Structures are given as C-alpha cells and as structure tokens.
Amino acid sequence: MNKKIDSKEVKSINKNVRSSVRKLKPILRSLIGKKVDIAIRDLTFSEKRISKDIKKTISSAIANAENNFQYDIDKLFVKEAYCGKQVIMKRFRARAKGRAAEIMKPYSNITIILSEQTKQMEQHGSKS
C-alpha cells in the first residue's frame, strides 16, 4: 500500500568523502529530526574531522532549498541523513622479512534530505 505524502523535500549528495561509513553513521544519526540551524551548530562544535564535510553538505541542501525551491529556511529540518560505501583505495606498507601490510583508505557518499515543517497542532494532555 503506497501512501503519497505531499511534502516539500530537498536533497544534497556529497560523493567521495574520505571517511569510512562506520565513522559517519553516528554523526548522521544524531542529526535526524533536528532543525537545520541546530544541526549546523552541533556540527560546528563537533570534534570529529568529518563533521566539516557533513556541514558543507547540509549547507548545500539549504542553498538548494532557498534558491531553487524558495523554501523558508527557518522551517527546514533534517528528514533523512544516510551514507553509503564508495571505492576503497588499497595501499601497502612494507613490513619485516619482506612482508606487506594492507592499508585500506575508504570513501563514502553522504546524502542529506531536508524537509519543510508543516503547521501541526500540538496536544497537551488535559488542555483543550
């Protein structure tokens, strides 16, 4: 059963980010559901190296929303944020007795989907 939801979405994809999926996932999971300005603030003060690339991807999605679709920036929030594997560069490091140790240098894709919040009435327990 497919249910078509009429919502405003904006997508931004950053390909070939020099980091593994394992390091990206926890940061991206923490962004889902947050308003855009709060997500950028959290990434600004994050100590992870890769947070700068994620912040750049969110800023690109905001620019797409503002310039291409004329959405209100204050109403945008992170609907989806996920990453996928890209290529893995393989390098070797010389070891003792003529052996070699493999060095894997993974790349990833980051996809950020922003959506515009619609007005919804909040219900507060006993209040009418």
Residue, then its C-alpha position, 0 to 999 in steps of 0.5 A: m500500500n503506497k501512501k503519497i505524502d505531499s511534502k516539500e523535500v530537498k536533497s544534497i549528495n556529497k560523493n567521495v568523502r574520505s571517511s569510512v561509513r562506520k565513522l559517519k553513521p553516528i554523526l548522521r544519526s544524531l542529526i535526524g529530526k533536528k532543525v537545520d540551524i541546530a544541526i549546523r551548530d552541533l556540527t560546528f562544535s563537533e570534534k570529529r574531522i568529518s563533521k566539516d564535510i557533513k556541514k558543507t553538505i547540509s549547507s548545500a541542501i539549504a542553498n538548494a532549498e532557498n534558491n531553487f525551491q524558495y523554501d523558508i529556511d527557518k522551517l527546514f529540518v533534517k528528514e533523512a541523513y544516510c551514507g553509503k560505501q564508495v571505492i576503497m583505495k588499497r595501499f601497502r606498507a612494507r613490513a619485516k622479512g619482506r612482508a606487506a601490510e594492507i592499508m585500506k583508505p575508504y570513501s563514502n557518499i553522504t546524502i542529506i534530505l531536508s524537509e519543510q515543517t508543516k503547521q501541526m497542532e500540538q496536544h497537551g494532555s488535559k488542555s483543550 
